Amino acid sequence: MNTMTKPPKIVAIIQARMGSSRLPGKVLKPVAGKPLLWHVVHRLKRSQMIHQIAIATTTNPRDEAIVEFGRQHDVPVVRGAEDDVLERFAVAADAFDADIIVRVSSDAPFIDANFVDHLLTALIAQDGDYVLLEENANTAHEGVDPVSRRALEKLMREAHDDPVARGHVTGYLKLHPDFAKVVRAAAYPALSSTGGRLTIDTPDDLTFIDAIYERMEANAGEASLADLLLLLEREPRLRDLNAHVRQKAIVQDGGLALIRCDGGSRFGIGHIKRMIALARALRDREGIGSIFAVNGTADATAPIISAGFQCELLDEASDDAERVHELIQTHTPDLLICDMREGLNARELCEITASVPVTAVIDDASNRRLAADVAYYPPVPQAVALEWHGTICLPRIGWEWSLLGTNVKALPARAQSPRPTLLVTMGGSDPANLTLRAARALANLKPQFRARFVIGPATAGADRLARRTEIPAPNFEIVTGVTDLAGEIASCDAALCAFGVTAYELAAHGVPAIYLCLTDDHALSASAFEQAGMGLSLGVHNRIEDSDIASAVLALLSDAGRRKEMRTAGLTTLDGLGAQRIAADLKGMLDARRGIDVRFSAAG
């Protein structure tokens, strides 16, 4: 390029779309009060060498929001196929007659214009096609890759069918350094330290970046990367906010999971909560996005959307197999994960998942499991007794595979109190009105304890139930609108609960519990908890008397030694890492099916 008669025209092209698998709509989410995309544009404008800034997005209708952002901020936008990033860059380069393109990630809010100019200067001086820092030079800077127009055109001609070239553009040049002329820029000492993750892919990344701005007391766009690195050297604990998030690999796009689960007023929200936990582990630790397909009622979708995941509510009148098949055809997921009580049978699951690399079921005793690749269970009697002859499905059975709906943190042992606190929770929907039953049973006990009744968010007539529950005794407290029990669990000495996902969460936090069971199946599962010493099962609720509930609660609250034993049993049996284990296991199975050797990262 130093052979040109005039200086090369340099165009920064920001790669942006609303359909991020790990954090949908992230490019317009606010960072220090401004959209993330605004930060990228704002910082690029400080470059002394870039002549034009543009955005390359897709033709998907949801990306109209990005087009509108461009109009509002006077940044031109070009659009192209959603599955072909390379083509979008080629169209943009042609539209602006660029000689050099700076490929810019839209998730990097701390771009340093001087560093970009440093790379461009080296690229032009050495007449290169692609530029990297010199060997063994470290940098905390992420999100920019200068590349020549001729290299881009060669990628279109000779590598357009390669998935890495189509999806990552300059990533192909990293994997194939002989494809084009790669030159080296000198080390950049000002940004040579490593600052952890400084891009935004997940809600935890957003929390981290906002915390950085607040700590630096900087206005939007004014926190310099160099100052940020100095702050992280002084306060390294800030990195803990998103240290667990993994960068997606360059040789594959992480992947996508379709999660089919039940939830809402008829099913409760336990399955929803634990699937959100699994989706977070897939996203934050394995780089795999998730889309939910929910059979149930609209209230089940709120926590999913709040957690940052796309969700579709299945029409009760539609055929489940047909609808899931349509979603598979539309989204081409790499994983199908089923946590459901009704719907697809084994034959239907086998037929619709022929194109899905890995299919998994969670805690499923039906024949549907026989059509899956892997099935995960706690060691309850029903799971241990299942037959697996004649199937390729791999059963994973053990407490280590238990999925929880809350984040388990080590809680300090509570000091013994003369007036212990009893948490009463009957699930997200309480279909059998067990909350009222418990209130009636406990009303006649002497008020030597404090009872906290948590009424689930999907419970029908929750307000009316709250009023009726509060009447029986002055030591009763009513809590409504709780979507995460972690706070309540942390402040109680024991619990009375409907057996379900909550029983696992209580045990993992070391809270001794008494279980009321809705069905014989629940009672059988609860027996495993009782055998492990984590709780006490009273059996199916409609076969016991109120006095049985009262006497069991009184005995447990009066016996501090027994509660201590139950606490120890819970903490040593359930470590709360089931979601992480399952996510890693699924990722390993998926990589094995793909035959992938993940050797490179997308950073750098």
KOLROSE-425435 format. One line per 8 residues: number of its first residue (from 1); their letters; for each residue y, x, z of C-alpha. Coordinates in steps of 0.05 Angstrom, whole numbers, plus 5000, padded with zeros to 4 digits. Example, Ala and Ser with C-alpha at 12.3 -4.5 7.8 and 13.67 -1.06 7.14 Angstrom:
1) AS) 4910/5246/5156; 4979/5273/5143
END
This chain:
1) MNTMTKPP) 5000/5000/5000; 5046/5059/5005; 5041/5062/4929; 5080/4997/4923; 5151/5000/4895; 5176/4952/4947; 5157/4940/5020; 5096/4895/5028
9) KIVAIIQA) 5108/4823/5047; 5076/4810/5115; 5056/4740/5135; 5029/4722/5203; 4979/4665/5196; 4960/4629/5260; 4890/4600/5260; 4894/4533/5297
17) RMGSSRLP) 4857/4468/5303; 4850/4412/5354; 4774/4411/5354; 4758/4469/5400; 4688/4460/5428; 4704/4488/5497; 4774/4459/5507; 4792/4404/5457
25) GKVLKPVA) 4866/4403/5438; 4878/4469/5473; 4930/4494/5422; 4979/4440/5445; 4962/4441/5519; 5022/4461/5561; 5028/4532/5588; 5087/4542/5634
33) GKPLLWHV) 5115/4477/5606; 5109/4494/5532; 5051/4482/5483; 5004/4542/5476; 5020/4545/5401; 5094/4550/5418; 5081/4613/5458; 5045/4646/5399
41) VHRLKRSQ) 5101/4629/5350; 5156/4649/5399; 5126/4718/5410; 5111/4732/5337; 5185/4720/5320; 5202/4783/5358; 5165/4826/5307; 5210/4872/5266
49) MIHQIAIA) 5160/4873/5208; 5133/4803/5199; 5171/4765/5144; 5139/4696/5151; 5100/4657/5204; 5054/4601/5183; 4998/4559/5212; 4930/4548/5178
57) TTTNPRDE) 4894/4486/5202; 4842/4437/5175; 4843/4372/5136; 4812/4336/5195; 4857/4277/5214; 4860/4300/5287; 4897/4362/5264; 4957/4319/5243
65) AIVEFGRQ) 4984/4337/5312; 4988/4410/5290; 5024/4390/5226; 5074/4352/5268; 5084/4412/5313; 5100/4453/5251; 5152/4402/5229; 5185/4402/5297
73) HDVPVVRG) 5188/4478/5302; 5202/4494/5229; 5136/4530/5218; 5101/4516/5152; 5029/4491/5156; 4973/4498/5105; 4908/4459/5109; 4837/4471/5085
81) AEDDVLER) 4764/4457/5098; 4744/4452/5171; 4682/4495/5162; 4715/4550/5122; 4767/4592/5160; 4766/4646/5106; 4786/4597/5052; 4843/4571/5095
89) FAVAADAF) 4870/4642/5101; 4863/4654/5027; 4901/4590/5012; 4956/4610/5061; 4961/4681/5033; 4968/4653/4963; 5019/4601/4984; 5065/4653/5015
97) DADIIVRV) 5050/4710/4966; 5029/4756/5023; 5012/4829/5013; 4989/4836/5085; 4963/4781/5129; 4964/4783/5205; 4908/4739/5228; 4931/4709/5294
105) SSDAPFID) 4889/4670/5344; 4923/4608/5371; 4893/4619/5440; 4930/4684/5457; 4994/4668/5496; 5013/4741/5511; 5020/4770/5441; 5063/4833/5443
113) ANFVDHLL) 5105/4839/5380; 5114/4914/5388; 5039/4924/5390; 5032/4882/5326; 5084/4926/5292; 5047/4988/5317; 4984/4964/5281; 5022/4944/5218
121) TALIAQDG) 5057/5012/5215; 4990/5048/5216; 4959/5001/5164; 5016/5012/5115; 5022/5087/5126; 4948/5098/5112; 4943/5047/5055; 4888/5012/5094
129) DYVLLEEN) 4855/4944/5088; 4841/4934/5162; 4865/4970/5224; 4834/4984/5292; 4856/5028/5349; 4828/5098/5349; 4759/5109/5377; 4752/5099/5453
137) ANTAHEGV) 4823/5071/5459; 4827/5011/5505; 4876/4954/5501; 4886/4889/5538; 4919/4859/5476; 4880/4804/5441; 4889/4757/5383; 4918/4795/5324
145) DPVSRRAL) 4884/4828/5264; 4926/4856/5206; 4887/4856/5140; 4907/4870/5068; 4910/4816/5015; 4861/4855/4972; 4810/4857/5029; 4819/4781/5038
153) EKLMREAH) 4807/4770/4963; 4746/4815/4964; 4718/4774/5022; 4728/4711/4981; 4693/4742/4921; 4635/4779/4953; 4624/4751/5023; 4646/4679/5021
161) DDPVARGH) 4575/4654/5034; 4567/4696/5096; 4577/4653/5159; 4614/4708/5196; 4663/4718/5139; 4674/4643/5133; 4681/4632/5207; 4713/4696/5233
169) VTGYLKLH) 4745/4729/5172; 4762/4798/5200; 4700/4796/5243; 4660/4811/5179; 4700/4876/5171; 4681/4897/5241; 4607/4886/5227; 4612/4918/5157
177) PDFAKVVR) 4661/4977/5163; 4643/5002/5094; 4664/4937/5060; 4738/4955/5060; 4781/5014/5080; 4786/5012/5156; 4840/5057/5185; 4858/5075/5256
185) AAAYPALS) 4922/5067/5296; 4940/5113/5353; 4926/5090/5424; 4979/5046/5455; 4988/5070/5527; 5033/5014/5550; 4976/4964/5542; 4917/5010/5553
193) STGGRLTI) 4890/4979/5616; 4840/4921/5614; 4867/4857/5643; 4806/4812/5640; 4809/4748/5599; 4879/4735/5573; 4862/4682/5521; 4853/4608/5533
201) DTPDDLTF) 4786/4577/5518; 4772/4535/5580; 4808/4496/5635; 4798/4555/5682; 4834/4600/5632; 4893/4552/5633; 4894/4553/5709; 4894/4629/5707
209) IDAIYERM) 4952/4635/5658; 4993/4583/5695; 4981/4621/5760; 5005/4685/5726; 5070/4652/5704; 5082/4622/5772; 5068/4688/5807; 5115/4726/5760
217) EANAGEAS) 5168/4671/5765; 5178/4676/5690; 5203/4624/5641; 5157/4602/5584; 5146/4659/5535; 5180/4711/5578; 5123/4741/5617; 5109/4807/5582
225) LADLLLLL) 5038/4832/5575; 5057/4899/5605; 5086/4866/5667; 5025/4821/5672; 4978/4881/5672; 5018/4913/5728; 5013/4848/5768; 4937/4847/5758
233) EREPRLRD) 4932/4918/5783; 4970/4899/5846; 4933/4833/5856; 4864/4839/5823; 4839/4776/5858; 4879/4735/5807; 4825/4753/5756; 4774/4714/5796
241) LNAHVRQK) 4805/4649/5770; 4770/4658/5702; 4726/4720/5710; 4663/4678/5700; 4683/4655/5630; 4649/4693/5574; 4679/4709/5507; 4643/4678/5448
249) AIVQDGGL) 4602/4726/5407; 4625/4744/5337; 4558/4739/5302; 4552/4666/5320; 4599/4610/5339; 4570/4598/5407; 4540/4532/5387; 4546/4459/5404
257) ALIRCDGG) 4506/4415/5451; 4500/4339/5443; 4488/4310/5512; 4458/4241/5514; 4462/4210/5584; 4469/4144/5621; 4526/4126/5668; 4572/4072/5695
265) SRFGIGHI) 4567/4011/5738; 4494/3998/5721; 4469/4070/5726; 4517/4103/5774; 4553/4168/5758; 4503/4219/5785; 4475/4235/5716; 4545/4241/5689
273) KRMIALAR) 4567/4289/5744; 4508/4335/5736; 4514/4336/5660; 4587/4355/5667; 4564/4413/5711; 4515/4435/5657; 4566/4427/5602; 4615/4471/5641
281) ALRDREGI) 4562/4524/5650; 4545/4522/5576; 4619/4527/5557; 4644/4577/5608; 4584/4623/5613; 4548/4617/5546; 4604/4598/5498; 4570/4533/5478
289) GSIFAVNG) 4612/4470/5470; 4589/4400/5487; 4598/4329/5462; 4575/4271/5505; 4541/4207/5480; 4541/4159/5539; 4500/4096/5546; 4534/4052/5597
297) TADATAPI) 4604/4029/5614; 4672/4057/5599; 4685/4081/5670; 4631/4134/5659; 4673/4168/5606; 4734/4183/5649; 4705/4243/5688; 4677/4271/5623
305) ISAGFQCE) 4744/4268/5587; 4780/4294/5650; 4733/4355/5648; 4756/4370/5578; 4697/4345/5537; 4693/4299/5477; 4657/4234/5494; 4631/4175/5454
313) LLDEASDD) 4610/4110/5488; 4549/4082/5453; 4553/4009/5433; 4502/3970/5474; 4488/3926/5413; 4471/3986/5369; 4404/4019/5362; 4403/4082/5406
321) AERVHELI) 4361/4123/5358; 4405/4106/5298; 4469/4122/5336; 4444/4189/5363; 4418/4206/5293; 4488/4191/5265; 4519/4238/5316; 4470/4292/5299
329) QTHTPDLL) 4486/4284/5225; 4561/4286/5239; 4564/4344/5289; 4500/4384/5272; 4489/4405/5344; 4447/4466/5363; 4423/4433/5427; 4405/4361/5444
337) ICDMREGL) 4402/4350/5519; 4377/4283/5546; 4388/4258/5617; 4372/4185/5610; 4333/4127/5640; 4328/4084/5578; 4334/4089/5503; 4299/4138/5457
345) NARELCEI) 4223/4141/5459; 4181/4202/5442; 4171/4184/5369; 4245/4170/5358; 4265/4234/5393; 4217/4274/5350; 4243/4242/5285; 4317/4250/5297
353) TASVPVTA) 4315/4321/5325; 4279/4354/5267; 4343/4390/5248; 4363/4408/5321; 4340/4478/5340; 4328/4462/5414; 4317/4396/5450; 4315/4390/5526
361) VIDDASNR) 4304/4334/5576; 4326/4332/5648; 4284/4302/5703; 4247/4257/5653; 4178/4231/5670; 4172/4187/5607; 4133/4207/5545; 4200/4226/5515
369) RLAADVAY) 4190/4294/5547; 4131/4308/5502; 4177/4311/5441; 4224/4361/5474; 4223/4437/5472; 4237/4446/5546; 4239/4400/5607; 4272/4415/5674
377) YPPVPQAV) 4251/4385/5741; 4257/4395/5816; 4188/4401/5848; 4182/4328/5867; 4111/4298/5867; 4121/4260/5802; 4141/4323/5764; 4084/4365/5793
385) ALEWHGTI) 4034/4311/5772; 4057/4306/5699; 4007/4324/5644; 4028/4371/5589; 3965/4378/5547; 3975/4374/5472; 4050/4387/5473; 4093/4447/5457
393) CLPRIGWE) 4143/4427/5511; 4155/4481/5563; 4160/4450/5633; 4207/4484/5683; 4192/4458/5752; 4223/4484/5816; 4281/4476/5864; 4318/4530/5824
401) WSLLGTNV) 4323/4482/5765; 4357/4427/5806; 4422/4403/5775; 4480/4385/5821; 4545/4348/5807; 4589/4389/5853; 4608/4462/5857; 4569/4492/5915
409) KALPARAQ) 4609/4539/5958; 4586/4571/6022; 4613/4527/6077; 4619/4554/6148; 4575/4521/6199; 4615/4467/6233; 4628/4474/6307; 4589/4424/6349
417) SPRPTLLV) 4632/4364/6365; 4621/4311/6419; 4641/4261/6365; 4605/4281/6301; 4624/4255/6232; 4574/4216/6191; 4586/4212/6116; 4560/4147/6086
425) TMGGSDPA) 4555/4147/6011; 4512/4102/5968; 4524/4131/5899; 4575/4120/5845; 4559/4046/5834; 4519/4022/5896; 4480/3969/5857; 4443/3945/5919
433) NLTLRAAR) 4505/3938/5964; 4477/3990/6011; 4546/4008/6036; 4553/3939/6068; 4482/3943/6094; 4496/4010/6127; 4560/3984/6159; 4523/3925/6188
441) ALANLKPQ) 4467/3970/6214; 4514/4019/6247; 4564/3970/6275; 4526/3959/6341; 4520/4033/6358; 4566/4059/6411; 4627/4090/6377; 4606/4161/6395
449) FRARFVIG) 4612/4182/6323; 4660/4176/6265; 4633/4143/6201; 4666/4158/6134; 4645/4107/6082; 4657/4133/6011; 4656/4077/5960; 4636/4101/5891
457) PATAGADR) 4685/4097/5833; 4638/4055/5791; 4622/4004/5846; 4635/3933/5825; 4688/3899/5869; 4703/3965/5905; 4767/3939/5938; 4733/3876/5965
465) LARRTEIP) 4675/3919/5990; 4723/3966/6025; 4755/3909/6063; 4688/3880/6084; 4661/3948/6107; 4721/3965/6150; 4716/3903/6193; 4652/3916/6235
473) APNFEIVT) 4674/3975/6279; 4738/4014/6297; 4705/4081/6285; 4693/4065/6211; 4738/4097/6158; 4737/4075/6085; 4749/4123/6027; 4757/4099/5955
481) GVTDLAGE) 4772/4132/5889; 4733/4196/5905; 4703/4229/5843; 4683/4295/5875; 4647/4292/5942; 4657/4366/5958; 4714/4353/6006; 4678/4299/6043
489) IASCDAAL) 4614/4340/6047; 4652/4399/6075; 4679/4357/6133; 4617/4320/6156; 4561/4336/6205; 4507/4291/6174; 4500/4239/6120; 4469/4172/6105
497) CAFGVTAY) 4461/4164/6030; 4425/4129/5974; 4375/4179/5947; 4397/4209/5881; 4439/4267/5856; 4480/4264/5921; 4418/4282/5961; 4413/4348/5923
505) ELAAHGVP) 4487/4362/5934; 4483/4349/6009; 4423/4394/6017; 4454/4450/5977; 4515/4447/6023; 4471/4448/6085; 4486/4377/6106; 4427/4341/6140
513) AIYLCLTD) 4417/4272/6111; 4380/4207/6118; 4359/4174/6053; 4355/4101/6033; 4316/4093/5969; 4327/4041/5915; 4257/4047/5885; 4187/4073/5899
521) DHALSASA) 4201/4129/5851; 4262/4150/5892; 4221/4146/5955; 4169/4192/5926; 4222/4243/5906; 4255/4237/5975; 4189/4256/6007; 4195/4325/5976
529) FEQAGMGL) 4262/4334/6011; 4232/4311/6077; 4173/4358/6068; 4222/4416/6055; 4258/4398/6119; 4325/4381/6086; 4328/4308/6105; 4294/4245/6129
537) SLGVHNRI) 4272/4189/6083; 4270/4117/6109; 4235/4093/6046; 4254/4035/6000; 4314/3999/6030; 4288/3928/6025; 4226/3945/6066; 4262/3969/6128
545) EDSDIASA) 4304/3935/6182; 4376/3949/6200; 4350/3974/6267; 4310/4028/6231; 4374/4054/6200; 4412/4052/6266; 4358/4087/6306; 4349/4143/6253
553) VLALLSDA) 4424/4156/6251; 4430/4157/6327; 4371/4204/6334; 4398/4254/6283; 4470/4253/6310; 4443/4264/6380; 4400/4323/6362; 4443/4384/6344
561) GRRKEMRT) 4382/4429/6341; 4348/4387/6288; 4412/4384/6247; 4416/4460/6249; 4344/4465/6224; 4358/4417/6167; 4421/4455/6149; 4382/4520/6144
569) AGLTTLDG) 4327/4488/6103; 4378/4460/6053; 4416/4525/6045; 4353/4566/6034; 4320/4516/5986; 4377/4496/5940; 4427/4549/5919; 4468/4505/5872
577) LGAQRIAA) 4458/4551/5811; 4413/4504/5772; 4467/4489/5719; 4477/4564/5706; 4403/4577/5701; 4391/4520/5653; 4450/4540/5610; 4426/4612/5606
585) DLKGMLDA) 4355/4588/5592; 4378/4543/5535; 4422/4597/5506; 4363/4645/5507; 4318/4594/5472; 4372/4580/5421; 4383/4654/5405; 4308/4663/5398
593) RRGIDVRF) 4305/4606/5348; 4363/4636/5310; 4334/4706/5313; 4401/4732/5337; 4415/4800/5367; 4484/4791/5397; 4515/4860/5395; 4589/4849/5383
601) SAAG) 4643/4808/5417; 4700/4772/5384; 4752/4812/5422; 4785/4877/5400
END
